[in-house]
């Protein structure tokens, strides 16, 4: 067995052979999969990035990236190196404070994953704050319904995912943003709009539901498990509805399932269908379209909306600011329900 002192010397010698700036190049190419984009991120020419990669390849004895028509594809060795290396870089930057963050002067782009409902309820108010507090910050919104959501967070392509998650793996961190119940949407003039909504109404009239994937995508009990991250696939509590209807000895008719909340007004406006949706969505759609919202005629547990991010970003000052701002917008949305 090698003596600890000898092992330490070997490690120091190995690090000494590598210019740590090369690791920044690796990080940028791994995230962008493109030499030009990586160069823009690092303020280097494409030639300089290519030369740096060549030096790093020689140091580690692996090709690291293969040039293809779709971009720079990482090798197996690069995929194995990436998580620990990128995490170490973030920790070094946070420890040394080499990347100070000031919202009013920063030029940074954040990528947030959210469905269209939470984009309208949480992200839009956050964006309004950006106009004055951080005019140089840009946002990219990606669908949180994508099947590779966890992989995109692992790769650093998504900074923050907002949604309802039943399970969050230990490599990811999370925080509660808000809680909300459900409500029923209907068109104005609907046959049940003048009285109190009943369980029998929910059995009598067909339903429009929000669904980001069913059993064919691997959904179990309304959630899809991907790399340890279980995200909600159905935007209402099906079990609570079916259990409540047991006393009526009737079953609901799920006529239409749609992946996008903004399709609901068009589907309800000319029909007698009803839709069970998150409470904040019901309020937003009733305010902006020709719809009414009513309380559920049964008890359903509240859903907890969380923000999820990779733990490597836990101490990044810009990322911390992003989480706080999104949290502030969510609290404001929750207060509207009170």
FIPAMAR-115143 format. One record per residue (C-alpha): x, z, y; residue number from 1; residue in one letter. Coordinates in nm, 4 decimals. Last residue first. Layout:
<nodes>
<node c1="X" c3="Z" c2="Y" num="NUM" residuo="a"/>
...
</nodes>
This chain:
<nodes>
<node c1="-5.5148" c3="0.1272" c2="3.4316" num="338" residuo="x"/>
<node c1="-5.4683" c3="-0.2352" c2="3.3204" num="337" residuo="x"/>
<node c1="-5.3089" c3="-0.3402" c2="3.6501" num="336" residuo="x"/>
<node c1="-5.0477" c3="-0.0664" c2="3.5989" num="335" residuo="x"/>
<node c1="-4.9250" c3="-0.2466" c2="3.2869" num="334" residuo="x"/>
<node c1="-4.8395" c3="-0.5584" c2="3.4869" num="333" residuo="x"/>
<node c1="-4.6370" c3="-0.3526" c2="3.7379" num="332" residuo="x"/>
<node c1="-4.4534" c3="-0.1825" c2="3.4523" num="331" residuo="x"/>
<node c1="-4.3691" c3="-0.5217" c2="3.3062" num="330" residuo="x"/>
<node c1="-4.2228" c3="-0.6452" c2="3.6347" num="329" residuo="x"/>
<node c1="-4.0009" c3="-0.3355" c2="3.6606" num="328" residuo="x"/>
<node c1="-3.8814" c3="-0.3781" c2="3.3026" num="327" residuo="x"/>
<node c1="-3.7868" c3="-0.7397" c2="3.3724" num="326" residuo="x"/>
<node c1="-3.5827" c3="-0.6211" c2="3.6716" num="325" residuo="x"/>
<node c1="-3.4157" c3="-0.3441" c2="3.4743" num="324" residuo="x"/>
<node c1="-3.3260" c3="-0.5751" c2="3.1884" num="323" residuo="x"/>
<node c1="-3.1723" c3="-0.8322" c2="3.4240" num="322" residuo="x"/>
<node c1="-2.9698" c3="-0.5631" c2="3.6034" num="321" residuo="x"/>
<node c1="-2.8274" c3="-0.4433" c2="3.2709" num="320" residuo="x"/>
<node c1="-2.7421" c3="-0.8037" c2="3.1873" num="319" residuo="x"/>
<node c1="-2.5536" c3="-0.8441" c2="3.5121" num="318" residuo="x"/>
<node c1="-2.3634" c3="-0.5195" c2="3.4569" num="317" residuo="x"/>
<node c1="-2.2680" c3="-0.5996" c2="3.0956" num="316" residuo="x"/>
<node c1="-2.2770" c3="-0.2674" c2="2.9125" num="315" residuo="x"/>
<node c1="-2.5374" c3="-0.3535" c2="2.6465" num="314" residuo="x"/>
<node c1="-2.4433" c3="-0.7209" c2="2.6228" num="313" residuo="x"/>
<node c1="-2.2610" c3="-0.6864" c2="2.2895" num="312" residuo="x"/>
<node c1="-2.5705" c3="-0.5032" c2="2.1638" num="311" residuo="x"/>
<node c1="-2.7635" c3="-0.8288" c2="2.1453" num="310" residuo="x"/>
<node c1="-3.0938" c3="-0.8251" c2="2.3297" num="309" residuo="x"/>
<node c1="-3.4576" c3="-0.7315" c2="2.2689" num="308" residuo="x"/>
<node c1="-3.7269" c3="-0.6556" c2="2.5276" num="307" residuo="x"/>
<node c1="-4.0352" c3="-0.4857" c2="2.3928" num="306" residuo="x"/>
<node c1="-4.4112" c3="-0.5188" c2="2.4107" num="305" residuo="x"/>
<node c1="-4.6020" c3="-0.2442" c2="2.2319" num="304" residuo="x"/>
<node c1="-4.9455" c3="-0.3299" c2="2.0980" num="303" residuo="x"/>
<node c1="-5.2382" c3="-0.0896" c2="2.1300" num="302" residuo="x"/>
<node c1="-5.4309" c3="-0.0050" c2="1.8137" num="301" residuo="x"/>
<node c1="-5.7792" c3="-0.1550" c2="1.7746" num="300" residuo="x"/>
<node c1="-6.1093" c3="0.0324" c2="1.8068" num="299" residuo="x"/>
<node c1="-6.4318" c3="-0.1676" c2="1.7972" num="298" residuo="x"/>
<node c1="-6.6697" c3="-0.3479" c2="2.0360" num="297" residuo="x"/>
<node c1="-6.3661" c3="-0.4923" c2="2.2185" num="296" residuo="x"/>
<node c1="-6.3960" c3="-0.4876" c2="2.5970" num="295" residuo="x"/>
<node c1="-6.5166" c3="-0.7978" c2="2.7784" num="294" residuo="x"/>
<node c1="-6.3552" c3="-1.0882" c2="2.9626" num="293" residuo="x"/>
<node c1="-6.5287" c3="-1.3690" c2="3.1481" num="292" residuo="x"/>
<node c1="-6.4064" c3="-1.7271" c2="3.1906" num="291" residuo="x"/>
<node c1="-6.4189" c3="-2.0078" c2="3.4479" num="290" residuo="x"/>
<node c1="-6.0455" c3="-2.0021" c2="3.5137" num="289" residuo="x"/>
<node c1="-5.7719" c3="-1.8219" c2="3.7093" num="288" residuo="x"/>
<node c1="-5.9042" c3="-1.4663" c2="3.7168" num="287" residuo="x"/>
<node c1="-6.0540" c3="-1.4723" c2="3.3690" num="286" residuo="x"/>
<node c1="-5.7298" c3="-1.6197" c2="3.2379" num="285" residuo="x"/>
<node c1="-5.5138" c3="-1.3449" c2="3.3935" num="284" residuo="x"/>
<node c1="-5.7427" c3="-1.0590" c2="3.2882" num="283" residuo="x"/>
<node c1="-5.7674" c3="-1.1841" c2="2.9300" num="282" residuo="x"/>
<node c1="-5.3893" c3="-1.2345" c2="2.9189" num="281" residuo="x"/>
<node c1="-5.3323" c3="-0.8761" c2="3.0318" num="280" residuo="x"/>
<node c1="-5.5716" c3="-0.7508" c2="2.7626" num="279" residuo="x"/>
<node c1="-5.4058" c3="-0.9372" c2="2.4739" num="278" residuo="x"/>
<node c1="-5.6443" c3="-1.1915" c2="2.3156" num="277" residuo="x"/>
<node c1="-5.9610" c3="-1.2078" c2="2.1062" num="276" residuo="x"/>
<node c1="-6.1345" c3="-1.5411" c2="2.1727" num="275" residuo="x"/>
<node c1="-6.5023" c3="-1.6344" c2="2.1612" num="274" residuo="x"/>
<node c1="-6.6620" c3="-1.9711" c2="2.0795" num="273" residuo="x"/>
<node c1="-6.9865" c3="-2.0735" c2="2.2463" num="272" residuo="x"/>
<node c1="-6.8417" c3="-2.4060" c2="2.3625" num="271" residuo="x"/>
<node c1="-6.7638" c3="-2.6047" c2="2.6802" num="270" residuo="x"/>
<node c1="-6.5313" c3="-2.3616" c2="2.8596" num="269" residuo="x"/>
<node c1="-6.3912" c3="-2.1955" c2="2.5480" num="268" residuo="x"/>
<node c1="-6.1482" c3="-2.4611" c2="2.4270" num="267" residuo="x"/>
<node c1="-6.0311" c3="-2.5607" c2="2.7747" num="266" residuo="x"/>
<node c1="-5.9773" c3="-2.1980" c2="2.8731" num="265" residuo="x"/>
<node c1="-5.7791" c3="-2.1271" c2="2.5510" num="264" residuo="x"/>
<node c1="-5.5129" c3="-2.3970" c2="2.5841" num="263" residuo="x"/>
<node c1="-5.3078" c3="-2.1848" c2="2.8260" num="262" residuo="x"/>
<node c1="-5.2472" c3="-1.9301" c2="2.5516" num="261" residuo="x"/>
<node c1="-5.0356" c3="-2.1676" c2="2.3443" num="260" residuo="x"/>
<node c1="-4.9940" c3="-2.1599" c2="1.9653" num="259" residuo="x"/>
<node c1="-5.3593" c3="-2.2386" c2="1.8848" num="258" residuo="x"/>
<node c1="-5.5780" c3="-2.1271" c2="1.5942" num="257" residuo="x"/>
<node c1="-5.9322" c3="-2.2665" c2="1.5878" num="256" residuo="x"/>
<node c1="-6.2379" c3="-2.1796" c2="1.3766" num="255" residuo="x"/>
<node c1="-6.1602" c3="-1.8278" c2="1.2612" num="254" residuo="x"/>
<node c1="-6.5067" c3="-1.7299" c2="1.1419" num="253" residuo="x"/>
<node c1="-6.5321" c3="-1.3523" c2="1.1113" num="252" residuo="x"/>
<node c1="-6.6725" c3="-1.1871" c2="0.7997" num="251" residuo="x"/>
<node c1="-6.9974" c3="-0.9986" c2="0.7559" num="250" residuo="x"/>
<node c1="-7.0932" c3="-0.6828" c2="0.5674" num="249" residuo="x"/>
<node c1="-7.1723" c3="-0.5229" c2="0.9050" num="248" residuo="x"/>
<node c1="-6.9749" c3="-0.2104" c2="0.8142" num="247" residuo="x"/>
<node c1="-6.6873" c3="-0.4256" c2="0.6927" num="246" residuo="x"/>
<node c1="-6.6683" c3="-0.5861" c2="1.0369" num="245" residuo="x"/>
<node c1="-6.4474" c3="-0.3071" c2="1.1733" num="244" residuo="x"/>
<node c1="-6.1968" c3="-0.3574" c2="0.8897" num="243" residuo="x"/>
<node c1="-6.1832" c3="-0.7301" c2="0.9583" num="242" residuo="x"/>
<node c1="-6.1186" c3="-0.6746" c2="1.3291" num="241" residuo="x"/>
<node c1="-5.8520" c3="-0.4077" c2="1.2783" num="240" residuo="x"/>
<node c1="-5.6750" c3="-0.6194" c2="1.0147" num="239" residuo="x"/>
<node c1="-5.6638" c3="-0.9245" c2="1.2410" num="238" residuo="x"/>
<node c1="-5.4874" c3="-0.7365" c2="1.5205" num="237" residuo="x"/>
<node c1="-5.4383" c3="-1.0027" c2="1.7879" num="236" residuo="x"/>
<node c1="-5.1558" c3="-1.2336" c2="1.9028" num="235" residuo="x"/>
<node c1="-5.0715" c3="-1.3548" c2="1.5522" num="234" residuo="x"/>
<node c1="-4.7036" c3="-1.4301" c2="1.4751" num="233" residuo="x"/>
<node c1="-4.5441" c3="-1.1065" c2="1.5935" num="232" residuo="x"/>
<node c1="-4.1682" c3="-1.0926" c2="1.5560" num="231" residuo="x"/>
<node c1="-3.9737" c3="-0.9236" c2="1.2747" num="230" residuo="x"/>
<node c1="-3.5978" c3="-0.9379" c2="1.3419" num="229" residuo="x"/>
<node c1="-3.3893" c3="-0.8804" c2="1.0265" num="228" residuo="x"/>
<node c1="-3.2505" c3="-1.2322" c2="1.0172" num="227" residuo="x"/>
<node c1="-3.6005" c3="-1.3756" c2="1.0683" num="226" residuo="x"/>
<node c1="-3.9132" c3="-1.1863" c2="0.9589" num="225" residuo="x"/>
<node c1="-4.2445" c3="-1.3340" c2="1.0764" num="224" residuo="x"/>
<node c1="-4.5239" c3="-1.0898" c2="1.1575" num="223" residuo="x"/>
<node c1="-4.9048" c3="-1.0955" c2="1.1251" num="222" residuo="x"/>
<node c1="-4.9259" c3="-0.9038" c2="0.7987" num="221" residuo="x"/>
<node c1="-4.6624" c3="-1.1335" c2="0.6436" num="220" residuo="x"/>
<node c1="-4.5703" c3="-1.4629" c2="0.8115" num="219" residuo="x"/>
<node c1="-4.3404" c3="-1.6906" c2="0.6103" num="218" residuo="x"/>
<node c1="-4.3885" c3="-2.0093" c2="0.8107" num="217" residuo="x"/>
<node c1="-4.6624" c3="-2.1318" c2="0.5713" num="216" residuo="x"/>
<node c1="-4.8111" c3="-1.7826" c2="0.5882" num="215" residuo="x"/>
<node c1="-4.8995" c3="-1.8369" c2="0.9506" num="214" residuo="x"/>
<node c1="-4.7208" c3="-1.9225" c2="1.2711" num="213" residuo="x"/>
<node c1="-4.7362" c3="-1.8674" c2="1.6443" num="212" residuo="x"/>
<node c1="-5.1047" c3="-1.7819" c2="1.6411" num="211" residuo="x"/>
<node c1="-5.3487" c3="-1.7255" c2="1.9247" num="210" residuo="x"/>
<node c1="-5.7056" c3="-1.7161" c2="1.8029" num="209" residuo="x"/>
<node c1="-6.0261" c3="-1.9024" c2="1.8864" num="208" residuo="x"/>
<node c1="-6.3243" c3="-1.7449" c2="1.7170" num="207" residuo="x"/>
<node c1="-6.6575" c3="-1.8716" c2="1.5883" num="206" residuo="x"/>
<node c1="-6.9712" c3="-1.6851" c2="1.7054" num="205" residuo="x"/>
<node c1="-7.1841" c3="-1.4837" c2="1.4628" num="204" residuo="x"/>
<node c1="-6.9190" c3="-1.2461" c2="1.3282" num="203" residuo="x"/>
<node c1="-6.7891" c3="-1.1477" c2="1.6708" num="202" residuo="x"/>
<node c1="-7.1467" c3="-1.1183" c2="1.7933" num="201" residuo="x"/>
<node c1="-7.2271" c3="-0.8907" c2="1.4987" num="200" residuo="x"/>
<node c1="-6.9545" c3="-0.6549" c2="1.6146" num="199" residuo="x"/>
<node c1="-7.1302" c3="-0.6200" c2="1.9479" num="198" residuo="x"/>
<node c1="-7.0704" c3="-0.7283" c2="2.3100" num="197" residuo="x"/>
<node c1="-7.2973" c3="-0.5474" c2="2.5559" num="196" residuo="x"/>
<node c1="-7.5400" c3="-0.7759" c2="2.7301" num="195" residuo="x"/>
<node c1="-7.5279" c3="-1.0536" c2="2.9882" num="194" residuo="x"/>
<node c1="-7.2296" c3="-1.2470" c2="2.8447" num="193" residuo="x"/>
<node c1="-7.3662" c3="-1.2679" c2="2.4905" num="192" residuo="x"/>
<node c1="-7.5295" c3="-1.6131" c2="2.5258" num="191" residuo="x"/>
<node c1="-7.2250" c3="-1.7450" c2="2.7201" num="190" residuo="x"/>
<node c1="-7.3071" c3="-1.8167" c2="3.0855" num="189" residuo="x"/>
<node c1="-6.9471" c3="-1.7810" c2="3.1963" num="188" residuo="x"/>
<node c1="-6.7219" c3="-1.8770" c2="2.9089" num="187" residuo="x"/>
<node c1="-6.5888" c3="-1.6154" c2="2.6726" num="186" residuo="x"/>
<node c1="-6.2805" c3="-1.3934" c2="2.6360" num="185" residuo="x"/>
<node c1="-6.2569" c3="-1.0754" c2="2.4303" num="184" residuo="x"/>
<node c1="-6.0074" c3="-0.7979" c2="2.5017" num="183" residuo="x"/>
<node c1="-5.7008" c3="-0.6442" c2="2.3383" num="182" residuo="x"/>
<node c1="-5.4840" c3="-0.3395" c2="2.4019" num="181" residuo="x"/>
<node c1="-5.1679" c3="-0.3001" c2="2.5998" num="180" residuo="x"/>
<node c1="-4.8299" c3="-0.1295" c2="2.5952" num="179" residuo="x"/>
<node c1="-4.5342" c3="-0.1940" c2="2.8227" num="178" residuo="x"/>
<node c1="-4.1614" c3="-0.2659" c2="2.8405" num="177" residuo="x"/>
<node c1="-4.0184" c3="-0.0683" c2="2.5489" num="176" residuo="x"/>
<node c1="-3.6443" c3="-0.1149" c2="2.5065" num="175" residuo="x"/>
<node c1="-3.4371" c3="-0.2958" c2="2.2449" num="174" residuo="x"/>
<node c1="-3.0861" c3="-0.3285" c2="2.1066" num="173" residuo="x"/>
<node c1="-2.9707" c3="-0.5769" c2="1.8440" num="172" residuo="x"/>
<node c1="-2.7007" c3="-0.5323" c2="1.5779" num="171" residuo="x"/>
<node c1="-2.9145" c3="-0.2555" c2="1.4241" num="170" residuo="x"/>
<node c1="-3.1962" c3="-0.4935" c2="1.3282" num="169" residuo="x"/>
<node c1="-3.5279" c3="-0.4832" c2="1.5196" num="168" residuo="x"/>
<node c1="-3.8510" c3="-0.4525" c2="1.3198" num="167" residuo="x"/>
<node c1="-4.2170" c3="-0.4784" c2="1.4202" num="166" residuo="x"/>
<node c1="-4.1457" c3="-0.6873" c2="1.7295" num="165" residuo="x"/>
<node c1="-4.3934" c3="-0.7721" c2="2.0046" num="164" residuo="x"/>
<node c1="-4.2409" c3="-0.9925" c2="2.2733" num="163" residuo="x"/>
<node c1="-3.9598" c3="-1.0443" c2="2.5211" num="162" residuo="x"/>
<node c1="-3.6262" c3="-1.1898" c2="2.4106" num="161" residuo="x"/>
<node c1="-3.3271" c3="-1.1445" c2="2.6407" num="160" residuo="x"/>
<node c1="-2.9958" c3="-1.3252" c2="2.6804" num="159" residuo="x"/>
<node c1="-3.0684" c3="-1.6226" c2="2.4543" num="158" residuo="x"/>
<node c1="-2.7870" c3="-1.8617" c2="2.3679" num="157" residuo="x"/>
<node c1="-2.5508" c3="-1.5773" c2="2.2791" num="156" residuo="x"/>
<node c1="-2.5112" c3="-1.6921" c2="1.9189" num="155" residuo="x"/>
<node c1="-2.6783" c3="-1.3796" c2="1.7808" num="154" residuo="x"/>
<node c1="-2.9712" c3="-1.4216" c2="2.0216" num="153" residuo="x"/>
<node c1="-3.0160" c3="-1.7833" c2="1.9089" num="152" residuo="x"/>
<node c1="-2.9972" c3="-1.6724" c2="1.5453" num="151" residuo="x"/>
<node c1="-3.2699" c3="-1.4131" c2="1.6006" num="150" residuo="x"/>
<node c1="-3.5011" c3="-1.6721" c2="1.7578" num="149" residuo="x"/>
<node c1="-3.4460" c3="-1.9338" c2="1.4847" num="148" residuo="x"/>
<node c1="-3.8159" c3="-1.9767" c2="1.4043" num="147" residuo="x"/>
<node c1="-3.9088" c3="-2.0477" c2="1.7638" num="146" residuo="x"/>
<node c1="-4.2043" c3="-1.8401" c2="1.8830" num="145" residuo="x"/>
<node c1="-4.0045" c3="-1.6758" c2="2.1617" num="144" residuo="x"/>
<node c1="-4.0269" c3="-2.0083" c2="2.3440" num="143" residuo="x"/>
<node c1="-3.7396" c3="-2.0670" c2="2.5879" num="142" residuo="x"/>
<node c1="-3.7405" c3="-1.9839" c2="2.9578" num="141" residuo="x"/>
<node c1="-3.4323" c3="-2.0804" c2="3.1583" num="140" residuo="x"/>
<node c1="-3.3765" c3="-1.8781" c2="3.4722" num="139" residuo="x"/>
<node c1="-3.1446" c3="-1.9332" c2="3.7697" num="138" residuo="x"/>
<node c1="-2.9796" c3="-1.6642" c2="3.9830" num="137" residuo="x"/>
<node c1="-2.8413" c3="-1.7674" c2="4.3226" num="136" residuo="x"/>
<node c1="-3.1386" c3="-1.6379" c2="4.5229" num="135" residuo="x"/>
<node c1="-3.0972" c3="-1.2852" c2="4.3811" num="134" residuo="x"/>
<node c1="-3.3042" c3="-1.0287" c2="4.5718" num="133" residuo="x"/>
<node c1="-3.5205" c3="-1.2592" c2="4.7838" num="132" residuo="x"/>
<node c1="-3.6271" c3="-1.5403" c2="4.5517" num="131" residuo="x"/>
<node c1="-3.5459" c3="-1.3314" c2="4.2459" num="130" residuo="x"/>
<node c1="-3.8440" c3="-1.1035" c2="4.3082" num="129" residuo="x"/>
<node c1="-4.0806" c3="-1.3986" c2="4.2640" num="128" residuo="x"/>
<node c1="-3.9090" c3="-1.4765" c2="3.9345" num="127" residuo="x"/>
<node c1="-3.9786" c3="-1.1245" c2="3.8106" num="126" residuo="x"/>
<node c1="-4.3480" c3="-1.1735" c2="3.8885" num="125" residuo="x"/>
<node c1="-4.3393" c3="-1.4965" c2="3.6809" num="124" residuo="x"/>
<node c1="-4.1495" c3="-1.3353" c2="3.3914" num="123" residuo="x"/>
<node c1="-4.4002" c3="-1.0565" c2="3.3250" num="122" residuo="x"/>
<node c1="-4.7606" c3="-1.1845" c2="3.3095" num="121" residuo="x"/>
<node c1="-4.7125" c3="-1.5615" c2="3.3174" num="120" residuo="x"/>
<node c1="-4.4076" c3="-1.5697" c2="3.0902" num="119" residuo="x"/>
<node c1="-4.5744" c3="-1.3059" c2="2.8734" num="118" residuo="x"/>
<node c1="-4.8672" c3="-1.5432" c2="2.8070" num="117" residuo="x"/>
<node c1="-4.6488" c3="-1.8538" c2="2.7688" num="116" residuo="x"/>
<node c1="-4.4379" c3="-1.6918" c2="2.4959" num="115" residuo="x"/>
<node c1="-4.1032" c3="-1.5377" c2="2.5851" num="114" residuo="x"/>
<node c1="-3.7319" c3="-1.6061" c2="2.5346" num="113" residuo="x"/>
<node c1="-3.5186" c3="-1.5469" c2="2.8431" num="112" residuo="x"/>
<node c1="-3.2021" c3="-1.7399" c2="2.9300" num="111" residuo="x"/>
<node c1="-3.0096" c3="-1.6220" c2="3.2351" num="110" residuo="x"/>
<node c1="-2.8048" c3="-1.8370" c2="3.4723" num="109" residuo="x"/>
<node c1="-2.5604" c3="-1.6944" c2="3.7199" num="108" residuo="x"/>
<node c1="-2.4387" c3="-1.7493" c2="4.0732" num="107" residuo="x"/>
<node c1="-2.4049" c3="-1.3987" c2="4.2116" num="106" residuo="x"/>
<node c1="-2.4281" c3="-1.3191" c2="4.5830" num="105" residuo="x"/>
<node c1="-2.7497" c3="-1.1179" c2="4.6243" num="104" residuo="x"/>
<node c1="-2.7441" c3="-0.9789" c2="4.2709" num="103" residuo="x"/>
<node c1="-2.3925" c3="-0.8308" c2="4.2973" num="102" residuo="x"/>
<node c1="-2.2022" c3="-0.8099" c2="3.9705" num="101" residuo="x"/>
<node c1="-1.8355" c3="-0.7262" c2="3.9234" num="100" residuo="x"/>
<node c1="-1.6660" c3="-0.9260" c2="3.6473" num="99" residuo="x"/>
<node c1="-1.3227" c3="-0.7743" c2="3.5881" num="98" residuo="x"/>
<node c1="-1.4613" c3="-0.4242" c2="3.5437" num="97" residuo="x"/>
<node c1="-1.1794" c3="-0.3439" c2="3.3067" num="96" residuo="x"/>
<node c1="-1.4035" c3="-0.1724" c2="3.0534" num="95" residuo="x"/>
<node c1="-1.6934" c3="-0.4166" c2="3.0914" num="94" residuo="x"/>
<node c1="-1.4647" c3="-0.7195" c2="3.0591" num="93" residuo="x"/>
<node c1="-1.2889" c3="-0.5696" c2="2.7570" num="92" residuo="x"/>
<node c1="-1.6214" c3="-0.4838" c2="2.5921" num="91" residuo="x"/>
<node c1="-1.7576" c3="-0.8332" c2="2.6490" num="90" residuo="x"/>
<node c1="-1.4420" c3="-0.9869" c2="2.5032" num="89" residuo="x"/>
<node c1="-1.4600" c3="-0.7620" c2="2.1967" num="88" residuo="x"/>
<node c1="-1.8210" c3="-0.8645" c2="2.1296" num="87" residuo="x"/>
<node c1="-1.7208" c3="-1.2287" c2="2.1535" num="86" residuo="x"/>
<node c1="-1.4389" c3="-1.1784" c2="1.9024" num="85" residuo="x"/>
<node c1="-1.6452" c3="-0.9735" c2="1.6590" num="84" residuo="x"/>
<node c1="-1.9374" c3="-1.2179" c2="1.6488" num="83" residuo="x"/>
<node c1="-1.7279" c3="-1.5389" c2="1.6682" num="82" residuo="x"/>
<node c1="-1.4624" c3="-1.4996" c2="1.4011" num="81" residuo="x"/>
<node c1="-1.6825" c3="-1.5735" c2="1.0975" num="80" residuo="x"/>
<node c1="-1.8447" c3="-1.8752" c2="1.2640" num="79" residuo="x"/>
<node c1="-1.5011" c3="-2.0007" c2="1.3702" num="78" residuo="x"/>
<node c1="-1.3708" c3="-1.9715" c2="1.0120" num="77" residuo="x"/>
<node c1="-1.6754" c3="-2.1563" c2="0.8783" num="76" residuo="x"/>
<node c1="-1.6097" c3="-2.4367" c2="1.1236" num="75" residuo="x"/>
<node c1="-1.7815" c3="-2.4629" c2="1.4593" num="74" residuo="x"/>
<node c1="-1.9562" c3="-2.7908" c2="1.5549" num="73" residuo="x"/>
<node c1="-1.8458" c3="-2.9430" c2="1.8857" num="72" residuo="x"/>
<node c1="-2.1155" c3="-3.1826" c2="2.0002" num="71" residuo="x"/>
<node c1="-2.4090" c3="-3.3661" c2="1.8465" num="70" residuo="x"/>
<node c1="-2.2102" c3="-3.6864" c2="1.7931" num="69" residuo="x"/>
<node c1="-1.9454" c3="-3.4786" c2="1.6147" num="68" residuo="x"/>
<node c1="-1.6150" c3="-3.3094" c2="1.7081" num="67" residuo="x"/>
<node c1="-1.5217" c3="-3.0387" c2="1.4586" num="66" residuo="x"/>
<node c1="-1.4401" c3="-2.6923" c2="1.5934" num="65" residuo="x"/>
<node c1="-1.2205" c3="-2.4117" c2="1.4517" num="64" residuo="x"/>
<node c1="-0.9545" c3="-2.6512" c2="1.3048" num="63" residuo="x"/>
<node c1="-0.7836" c3="-2.3542" c2="1.1401" num="62" residuo="x"/>
<node c1="-0.4317" c3="-2.2110" c2="1.1344" num="61" residuo="x"/>
<node c1="-0.5015" c3="-1.9224" c2="1.3736" num="60" residuo="x"/>
<node c1="-0.2229" c3="-1.9942" c2="1.6238" num="59" residuo="x"/>
<node c1="-0.2243" c3="-2.3721" c2="1.5855" num="58" residuo="x"/>
<node c1="-0.5976" c3="-2.3864" c2="1.6378" num="57" residuo="x"/>
<node c1="-0.5609" c3="-2.1676" c2="1.9464" num="56" residuo="x"/>
<node c1="-0.3054" c3="-2.4047" c2="2.0955" num="55" residuo="x"/>
<node c1="-0.5271" c3="-2.7063" c2="2.0270" num="54" residuo="x"/>
<node c1="-0.8252" c3="-2.5287" c2="2.1782" num="53" residuo="x"/>
<node c1="-0.6261" c3="-2.4718" c2="2.4958" num="52" residuo="x"/>
<node c1="-0.5354" c3="-2.8416" c2="2.5118" num="51" residuo="x"/>
<node c1="-0.9006" c3="-2.9437" c2="2.4721" num="50" residuo="x"/>
<node c1="-1.0063" c3="-2.7009" c2="2.7445" num="49" residuo="x"/>
<node c1="-0.7345" c3="-2.8312" c2="2.9760" num="48" residuo="x"/>
<node c1="-0.8358" c3="-3.1913" c2="2.9096" num="47" residuo="x"/>
<node c1="-1.1998" c3="-3.1146" c2="2.9813" num="46" residuo="x"/>
<node c1="-1.0925" c3="-2.9741" c2="3.3155" num="45" residuo="x"/>
<node c1="-1.1160" c3="-2.6036" c2="3.3815" num="44" residuo="x"/>
<node c1="-1.3463" c3="-2.3957" c2="3.6031" num="43" residuo="x"/>
<node c1="-1.4343" c3="-2.1737" c2="3.3048" num="42" residuo="x"/>
<node c1="-1.8078" c3="-2.2525" c2="3.2888" num="41" residuo="x"/>
<node c1="-1.7440" c3="-2.6087" c2="3.4015" num="40" residuo="x"/>
<node c1="-1.4845" c3="-2.6487" c2="3.1250" num="39" residuo="x"/>
<node c1="-1.7269" c3="-2.5179" c2="2.8620" num="38" residuo="x"/>
<node c1="-1.9814" c3="-2.7750" c2="2.9782" num="37" residuo="x"/>
<node c1="-1.7269" c3="-3.0559" c2="2.9480" num="36" residuo="x"/>
<node c1="-1.5952" c3="-2.9374" c2="2.6112" num="35" residuo="x"/>
<node c1="-1.9403" c3="-2.9091" c2="2.4493" num="34" residuo="x"/>
<node c1="-2.0700" c3="-2.6675" c2="2.1881" num="33" residuo="x"/>
<node c1="-2.1898" c3="-2.4530" c2="2.4833" num="32" residuo="x"/>
<node c1="-2.1658" c3="-2.1088" c2="2.3203" num="31" residuo="x"/>
<node c1="-1.8727" c3="-2.1718" c2="2.0878" num="30" residuo="x"/>
<node c1="-1.6923" c3="-2.3749" c2="2.3538" num="29" residuo="x"/>
<node c1="-1.7220" c3="-2.0886" c2="2.6044" num="28" residuo="x"/>
<node c1="-1.6100" c3="-1.8157" c2="2.3617" num="27" residuo="x"/>
<node c1="-1.3185" c3="-2.0205" c2="2.2290" num="26" residuo="x"/>
<node c1="-1.2033" c3="-2.0850" c2="2.5857" num="25" residuo="x"/>
<node c1="-1.2232" c3="-1.7133" c2="2.6623" num="24" residuo="x"/>
<node c1="-1.0195" c3="-1.6523" c2="2.3474" num="23" residuo="x"/>
<node c1="-0.7549" c3="-1.8877" c2="2.4789" num="22" residuo="x"/>
<node c1="-0.7195" c3="-1.6651" c2="2.7846" num="21" residuo="x"/>
<node c1="-0.5908" c3="-1.3993" c2="2.5442" num="20" residuo="x"/>
<node c1="-0.2706" c3="-1.6016" c2="2.5005" num="19" residuo="x"/>
<node c1="-0.1996" c3="-1.5641" c2="2.1313" num="18" residuo="x"/>
<node c1="0.1360" c3="-1.4891" c2="1.9674" num="17" residuo="x"/>
<node c1="0.1326" c3="-1.1316" c2="2.0930" num="16" residuo="x"/>
<node c1="-0.1897" c3="-1.0673" c2="1.9068" num="15" residuo="x"/>
<node c1="-0.0178" c3="-1.1423" c2="1.5778" num="14" residuo="x"/>
<node c1="0.2883" c3="-0.9337" c2="1.6685" num="13" residuo="x"/>
<node c1="0.0670" c3="-0.6371" c2="1.7570" num="12" residuo="x"/>
<node c1="-0.1229" c3="-0.6677" c2="1.4278" num="11" residuo="x"/>
<node c1="0.2014" c3="-0.6902" c2="1.2283" num="10" residuo="x"/>
<node c1="0.3435" c3="-0.3857" c2="1.4047" num="9" residuo="x"/>
<node c1="0.0251" c3="-0.1880" c2="1.3336" num="8" residuo="x"/>
<node c1="0.0456" c3="-0.2727" c2="0.9629" num="7" residuo="x"/>
<node c1="0.4061" c3="-0.1516" c2="0.9484" num="6" residuo="x"/>
<node c1="0.3089" c3="0.1764" c2="1.1155" num="5" residuo="x"/>
<node c1="0.0152" c3="0.2221" c2="0.8769" num="4" residuo="x"/>
<node c1="0.2428" c3="0.1876" c2="0.5681" num="3" residuo="x"/>
<node c1="0.1382" c3="-0.0992" c2="0.3413" num="2" residuo="x"/>
<node c1="0.0000" c3="0.0000" c2="0.0000" num="1" residuo="x"/>
</nodes>
